[in-house]
């Protein structure tokens, strides 16, 4: 029974990783002619639209909410689901999904450091090896990105382009710190996911309304919006697969498999994305594999 549950968890985790990769590449396709802000809004709306009925039915009538958990998930949603995702989508638009994904994977390194500072967690030798691998892999990706400067960007523009995914990793790295506070209050994971998604929708919709930049009806019927909706659906499937996998299989089995989404992004980019959108080399694939190995070590030893 335990072996069967573990196998199911492994299958869900791998499926979730593929869905995450497909979501990122869908954003890349949509932002070729569409706005990043529309991608952020539509993906978050899809998250809420799918998660809300599931949470409403499964956890009725007790959703396990407290004031502390509500606040913690809202903050986590603003940091990771809104700011982190906004920076990630912007980076995908600027430097491509195949370069963004491995850099953002360094959020595990950042989260580990924050855990040591704020949650009294400890570092091991395995952590150290993982950190070295992540940093080395990202250094190679940054080097390849600067060498593959097909758009002839200035040094300053390249630096800005590379800094965006790092900032996204920082925002995403903070998210588990606040989310763990909510989980410690006894709030179910899917309820927390929904709250984070609602916070993101409220934040981006409010910002776009204030700027007078909400997408028009014609925009929502266009092909770019269809890519964003598909990204939202696959992103929600990723979230559901990930969290369900965690309920039936150990964290040290699920987390390293989820991180393979980075490799799926690179491989699928090489197979299906036009070169004008994604420039994939063997060095990029190798560096991504090194980052994945490092993040896997960090998560397993965590």
ROVEX-646208 format. One record per residue (C-alpha): residue number from 1; y, z, x; residue in one letter. Coordinates in steps of 0.1 Angstrom, whole numbers, plus 5000, padded with zeros to 4 digits. Example, Ala and Ser with C-alpha at 12.3 -4.5 7.8 and 13.67 -1.06 7.14 Angstrom:
BEGIN
+-----+------+------+------+---------+
: num :    Y :    Z :    X : residuo :
+-----+------+------+------+---------+
:   1 : 4955 : 5078 : 5123 :       A :
:   2 : 4989 : 5071 : 5137 :       S :
+-----+------+------+------+---------+
//
This chain:
BEGIN
+-----+------+------+------+---------+
: num :    Y :    Z :    X : residuo :
+-----+------+------+------+---------+
:   1 : 5000 : 5000 : 5000 :       X :
:   2 : 5024 : 5009 : 5028 :       X :
:   3 : 5015 : 4978 : 5048 :       X :
:   4 : 5021 : 4957 : 5016 :       X :
:   5 : 5055 : 4973 : 5011 :       X :
:   6 : 5064 : 4967 : 5047 :       X :
:   7 : 5054 : 4930 : 5045 :       X :
:   8 : 5075 : 4927 : 5013 :       X :
:   9 : 5104 : 4943 : 5031 :       X :
:  10 : 5100 : 4919 : 5060 :       X :
:  11 : 5100 : 4890 : 5037 :       X :
:  12 : 5131 : 4902 : 5018 :       X :
:  13 : 5150 : 4909 : 5051 :       X :
:  14 : 5142 : 4874 : 5065 :       X :
:  15 : 5152 : 4858 : 5031 :       X :
:  16 : 5184 : 4879 : 5031 :       X :
:  17 : 5192 : 4867 : 5067 :       X :
:  18 : 5188 : 4831 : 5057 :       X :
:  19 : 5210 : 4836 : 5026 :       X :
:  20 : 5237 : 4851 : 5048 :       X :
:  21 : 5236 : 4822 : 5071 :       X :
:  22 : 5237 : 4797 : 5042 :       X :
:  23 : 5267 : 4816 : 5028 :       X :
:  24 : 5286 : 4813 : 5060 :       X :
:  25 : 5280 : 4776 : 5064 :       X :
:  26 : 5290 : 4771 : 5027 :       X :
:  27 : 5323 : 4787 : 5035 :       X :
:  28 : 5326 : 4764 : 5065 :       X :
:  29 : 5321 : 4733 : 5043 :       X :
:  30 : 5345 : 4746 : 5016 :       X :
:  31 : 5373 : 4755 : 5040 :       X :
:  32 : 5373 : 4720 : 5054 :       X :
:  33 : 5394 : 4710 : 5025 :       X :
:  34 : 5400 : 4743 : 5007 :       X :
:  35 : 5419 : 4775 : 5012 :       X :
:  36 : 5404 : 4805 : 5029 :       X :
:  37 : 5420 : 4828 : 5003 :       X :
:  38 : 5401 : 4810 : 4976 :       X :
:  39 : 5369 : 4815 : 4994 :       X :
:  40 : 5376 : 4853 : 4997 :       X :
:  41 : 5384 : 4856 : 4960 :       X :
:  42 : 5355 : 4835 : 4947 :       X :
:  43 : 5329 : 4851 : 4969 :       X :
:  44 : 5340 : 4886 : 4958 :       X :
:  45 : 5341 : 4875 : 4921 :       X :
:  46 : 5305 : 4862 : 4924 :       X :
:  47 : 5295 : 4896 : 4940 :       X :
:  48 : 5309 : 4915 : 4910 :       X :
:  49 : 5296 : 4891 : 4884 :       X :
:  50 : 5260 : 4894 : 4896 :       X :
:  51 : 5260 : 4930 : 4907 :       X :
:  52 : 5278 : 4945 : 4876 :       X :
:  53 : 5251 : 4938 : 4850 :       X :
:  54 : 5223 : 4949 : 4874 :       X :
:  55 : 5240 : 4982 : 4882 :       X :
:  56 : 5250 : 4988 : 4846 :       X :
:  57 : 5214 : 4985 : 4834 :       X :
:  58 : 5194 : 5000 : 4862 :       X :
:  59 : 5215 : 5031 : 4868 :       X :
:  60 : 5227 : 5038 : 4832 :       X :
:  61 : 5239 : 5064 : 4822 :       X :
:  62 : 5242 : 5083 : 4856 :       X :
:  63 : 5257 : 5062 : 4884 :       X :
:  64 : 5258 : 5091 : 4909 :       X :
:  65 : 5296 : 5089 : 4914 :       X :
:  66 : 5318 : 5117 : 4927 :       X :
:  67 : 5355 : 5115 : 4936 :       X :
:  68 : 5345 : 5115 : 4973 :       X :
:  69 : 5320 : 5087 : 4970 :       X :
:  70 : 5344 : 5066 : 4948 :       X :
:  71 : 5372 : 5069 : 4974 :       X :
:  72 : 5349 : 5063 : 5003 :       X :
:  73 : 5334 : 5031 : 4988 :       X :
:  74 : 5369 : 5018 : 4979 :       X :
:  75 : 5380 : 5023 : 5015 :       X :
:  76 : 5348 : 5008 : 5028 :       X :
:  77 : 5354 : 4978 : 5004 :       X :
:  78 : 5390 : 4973 : 5016 :       X :
:  79 : 5380 : 4975 : 5053 :       X :
:  80 : 5347 : 4955 : 5053 :       X :
:  81 : 5345 : 4935 : 5021 :       X :
:  82 : 5382 : 4925 : 5020 :       X :
:  83 : 5398 : 4927 : 5054 :       X :
:  84 : 5366 : 4920 : 5074 :       X :
:  85 : 5355 : 4892 : 5052 :       X :
:  86 : 5390 : 4877 : 5052 :       X :
:  87 : 5391 : 4877 : 5090 :       X :
:  88 : 5355 : 4863 : 5091 :       X :
:  89 : 5363 : 4834 : 5068 :       X :
:  90 : 5395 : 4827 : 5087 :       X :
:  91 : 5375 : 4826 : 5119 :       X :
:  92 : 5348 : 4803 : 5104 :       X :
:  93 : 5376 : 4780 : 5094 :       X :
:  94 : 5392 : 4781 : 5129 :       X :
:  95 : 5363 : 4781 : 5154 :       X :
:  96 : 5332 : 4775 : 5133 :       X :
:  97 : 5304 : 4796 : 5118 :       X :
:  98 : 5281 : 4792 : 5148 :       X :
:  99 : 5306 : 4809 : 5170 :       X :
: 100 : 5320 : 4834 : 5145 :       X :
: 101 : 5286 : 4849 : 5135 :       X :
: 102 : 5274 : 4862 : 5169 :       X :
: 103 : 5308 : 4877 : 5177 :       X :
: 104 : 5310 : 4895 : 5144 :       X :
: 105 : 5275 : 4908 : 5150 :       X :
: 106 : 5291 : 4931 : 5176 :       X :
: 107 : 5302 : 4952 : 5146 :       X :
: 108 : 5270 : 4972 : 5153 :       X :
: 109 : 5283 : 4981 : 5187 :       X :
: 110 : 5316 : 4992 : 5173 :       X :
: 111 : 5300 : 5011 : 5145 :       X :
: 112 : 5278 : 5029 : 5171 :       X :
: 113 : 5308 : 5039 : 5191 :       X :
: 114 : 5326 : 5052 : 5159 :       X :
: 115 : 5295 : 5071 : 5150 :       X :
: 116 : 5295 : 5089 : 5183 :       X :
: 117 : 5332 : 5098 : 5179 :       X :
: 118 : 5332 : 5108 : 5142 :       X :
: 119 : 5297 : 5116 : 5132 :       X :
: 120 : 5285 : 5134 : 5164 :       X :
: 121 : 5258 : 5108 : 5170 :       X :
: 122 : 5243 : 5104 : 5205 :       X :
: 123 : 5238 : 5074 : 5228 :       X :
: 124 : 5205 : 5065 : 5245 :       X :
: 125 : 5195 : 5042 : 5274 :       X :
: 126 : 5183 : 5017 : 5248 :       X :
: 127 : 5218 : 5018 : 5233 :       X :
: 128 : 5232 : 5010 : 5267 :       X :
: 129 : 5210 : 4981 : 5273 :       X :
: 130 : 5219 : 4967 : 5238 :       X :
: 131 : 5256 : 4971 : 5246 :       X :
: 132 : 5252 : 4951 : 5278 :       X :
: 133 : 5234 : 4923 : 5260 :       X :
: 134 : 5259 : 4921 : 5232 :       X :
: 135 : 5289 : 4920 : 5256 :       X :
: 136 : 5272 : 4894 : 5279 :       X :
: 137 : 5263 : 4871 : 5250 :       X :
: 138 : 5298 : 4873 : 5235 :       X :
: 139 : 5313 : 4865 : 5269 :       X :
: 140 : 5293 : 4833 : 5271 :       X :
: 141 : 5302 : 4824 : 5236 :       X :
: 142 : 5339 : 4829 : 5244 :       X :
: 143 : 5335 : 4808 : 5275 :       X :
: 144 : 5318 : 4780 : 5257 :       X :
: 145 : 5344 : 4780 : 5229 :       X :
: 146 : 5372 : 4776 : 5254 :       X :
: 147 : 5354 : 4748 : 5272 :       X :
: 148 : 5345 : 4730 : 5239 :       X :
: 149 : 5382 : 4729 : 5229 :       X :
: 150 : 5379 : 4696 : 5211 :       X :
: 151 : 5412 : 4702 : 5192 :       X :
: 152 : 5431 : 4706 : 5225 :       X :
: 153 : 5444 : 4740 : 5214 :       X :
: 154 : 5468 : 4759 : 5237 :       X :
: 155 : 5456 : 4789 : 5256 :       X :
: 156 : 5475 : 4812 : 5231 :       X :
: 157 : 5459 : 4794 : 5201 :       X :
: 158 : 5425 : 4798 : 5216 :       X :
: 159 : 5431 : 4835 : 5223 :       X :
: 160 : 5442 : 4840 : 5187 :       X :
: 161 : 5412 : 4821 : 5174 :       X :
: 162 : 5388 : 4842 : 5195 :       X :
: 163 : 5405 : 4875 : 5186 :       X :
: 164 : 5401 : 4870 : 5148 :       X :
: 165 : 5363 : 4875 : 5148 :       X :
: 166 : 5366 : 4905 : 5171 :       X :
: 167 : 5391 : 4920 : 5146 :       X :
: 168 : 5366 : 4912 : 5118 :       X :
: 169 : 5339 : 4931 : 5137 :       X :
: 170 : 5362 : 4961 : 5141 :       X :
: 171 : 5369 : 4961 : 5103 :       X :
: 172 : 5332 : 4957 : 5094 :       X :
: 173 : 5323 : 4983 : 5120 :       X :
: 174 : 5344 : 5009 : 5102 :       X :
: 175 : 5327 : 5001 : 5069 :       X :
: 176 : 5295 : 5021 : 5074 :       X :
: 177 : 5314 : 5052 : 5085 :       X :
: 178 : 5330 : 5054 : 5051 :       X :
: 179 : 5300 : 5041 : 5031 :       X :
: 180 : 5278 : 5068 : 5046 :       X :
: 181 : 5301 : 5094 : 5032 :       X :
: 182 : 5295 : 5079 : 4997 :       X :
: 183 : 5257 : 5077 : 5003 :       X :
: 184 : 5257 : 5114 : 5014 :       X :
: 185 : 5272 : 5122 : 4980 :       X :
: 186 : 5241 : 5108 : 4964 :       X :
: 187 : 5256 : 5076 : 4951 :       X :
: 188 : 5230 : 5047 : 4949 :       X :
: 189 : 5234 : 5018 : 4974 :       X :
: 190 : 5239 : 4991 : 4947 :       X :
: 191 : 5266 : 5012 : 4930 :       X :
: 192 : 5284 : 5015 : 4963 :       X :
: 193 : 5280 : 4977 : 4968 :       X :
: 194 : 5296 : 4971 : 4934 :       X :
: 195 : 5325 : 4994 : 4941 :       X :
: 196 : 5332 : 4978 : 4974 :       X :
: 197 : 5331 : 4943 : 4957 :       X :
: 198 : 5355 : 4955 : 4930 :       X :
: 199 : 5379 : 4968 : 4956 :       X :
: 200 : 5378 : 4935 : 4974 :       X :
: 201 : 5384 : 4915 : 4942 :       X :
: 202 : 5413 : 4937 : 4931 :       X :
: 203 : 5428 : 4936 : 4966 :       X :
: 204 : 5427 : 4898 : 4971 :       X :
: 205 : 5436 : 4890 : 4935 :       X :
: 206 : 5465 : 4913 : 4936 :       X :
: 207 : 5477 : 4899 : 4968 :       X :
: 208 : 5474 : 4862 : 4957 :       X :
: 209 : 5491 : 4871 : 4924 :       X :
: 210 : 5520 : 4887 : 4942 :       X :
: 211 : 5523 : 4856 : 4964 :       X :
: 212 : 5520 : 4833 : 4934 :       X :
: 213 : 5490 : 4817 : 4951 :       X :
: 214 : 5462 : 4823 : 4926 :       X :
: 215 : 5439 : 4792 : 4925 :       X :
: 216 : 5448 : 4767 : 4897 :       X :
: 217 : 5422 : 4756 : 4871 :       X :
: 218 : 5420 : 4722 : 4888 :       X :
: 219 : 5412 : 4739 : 4921 :       X :
: 220 : 5384 : 4759 : 4905 :       X :
: 221 : 5368 : 4728 : 4892 :       X :
: 222 : 5369 : 4710 : 4926 :       X :
: 223 : 5342 : 4705 : 4952 :       X :
: 224 : 5356 : 4731 : 4976 :       X :
: 225 : 5354 : 4758 : 4949 :       X :
: 226 : 5317 : 4748 : 4943 :       X :
: 227 : 5310 : 4755 : 4979 :       X :
: 228 : 5327 : 4789 : 4976 :       X :
: 229 : 5308 : 4798 : 4945 :       X :
: 230 : 5275 : 4788 : 4962 :       X :
: 231 : 5286 : 4810 : 4992 :       X :
: 232 : 5292 : 4839 : 4968 :       X :
: 233 : 5258 : 4835 : 4951 :       X :
: 234 : 5240 : 4834 : 4984 :       X :
: 235 : 5261 : 4862 : 4998 :       X :
: 236 : 5251 : 4884 : 4968 :       X :
: 237 : 5214 : 4874 : 4973 :       X :
: 238 : 5218 : 4885 : 5009 :       X :
: 239 : 5232 : 4919 : 4999 :       X :
: 240 : 5205 : 4925 : 4972 :       X :
: 241 : 5177 : 4914 : 4996 :       X :
: 242 : 5190 : 4936 : 5023 :       X :
: 243 : 5194 : 4968 : 5003 :       X :
: 244 : 5161 : 4963 : 4983 :       X :
: 245 : 5143 : 4958 : 5017 :       X :
: 246 : 5157 : 4991 : 5029 :       X :
: 247 : 5142 : 5009 : 4999 :       X :
: 248 : 5106 : 4997 : 5007 :       X :
: 249 : 5106 : 4993 : 5045 :       X :
: 250 : 5119 : 5013 : 5074 :       X :
: 251 : 5154 : 5007 : 5087 :       X :
: 252 : 5141 : 5000 : 5122 :       X :
: 253 : 5121 : 4971 : 5107 :       X :
: 254 : 5147 : 4957 : 5083 :       X :
: 255 : 5179 : 4959 : 5104 :       X :
: 256 : 5167 : 4938 : 5134 :       X :
: 257 : 5155 : 4911 : 5110 :       X :
: 258 : 5188 : 4910 : 5091 :       X :
: 259 : 5206 : 4904 : 5125 :       X :
: 260 : 5187 : 4872 : 5128 :       X :
: 261 : 5212 : 4857 : 5104 :       X :
: 262 : 5232 : 4849 : 5135 :       X :
: 263 : 5204 : 4827 : 5149 :       X :
: 264 : 5199 : 4810 : 5115 :       X :
: 265 : 5236 : 4801 : 5114 :       X :
: 266 : 5234 : 4785 : 5148 :       X :
: 267 : 5201 : 4767 : 5141 :       X :
: 268 : 5212 : 4755 : 5106 :       X :
: 269 : 5245 : 4743 : 5121 :       X :
: 270 : 5227 : 4722 : 5147 :       X :
: 271 : 5204 : 4707 : 5121 :       X :
: 272 : 5227 : 4701 : 5091 :       X :
: 273 : 5264 : 4705 : 5099 :       X :
: 274 : 5285 : 4675 : 5112 :       X :
: 275 : 5297 : 4679 : 5148 :       X :
: 276 : 5334 : 4678 : 5136 :       X :
: 277 : 5327 : 4712 : 5120 :       X :
: 278 : 5301 : 4728 : 5143 :       X :
: 279 : 5296 : 4720 : 5180 :       X :
: 280 : 5263 : 4737 : 5189 :       X :
: 281 : 5250 : 4737 : 5225 :       X :
: 282 : 5219 : 4752 : 5241 :       X :
: 283 : 5242 : 4777 : 5258 :       X :
: 284 : 5256 : 4788 : 5224 :       X :
: 285 : 5220 : 4792 : 5210 :       X :
: 286 : 5209 : 4812 : 5241 :       X :
: 287 : 5240 : 4834 : 5240 :       X :
: 288 : 5235 : 4840 : 5203 :       X :
: 289 : 5199 : 4851 : 5209 :       X :
: 290 : 5211 : 4875 : 5236 :       X :
: 291 : 5236 : 4890 : 5211 :       X :
: 292 : 5209 : 4893 : 5184 :       X :
: 293 : 5186 : 4911 : 5209 :       X :
: 294 : 5213 : 4935 : 5219 :       X :
: 295 : 5222 : 4943 : 5183 :       X :
: 296 : 5185 : 4948 : 5174 :       X :
: 297 : 5182 : 4973 : 5202 :       X :
: 298 : 5213 : 4992 : 5190 :       X :
: 299 : 5201 : 4993 : 5154 :       X :
: 300 : 5165 : 5002 : 5163 :       X :
: 301 : 5176 : 5031 : 5186 :       X :
: 302 : 5202 : 5042 : 5160 :       X :
+-----+------+------+------+---------+
//
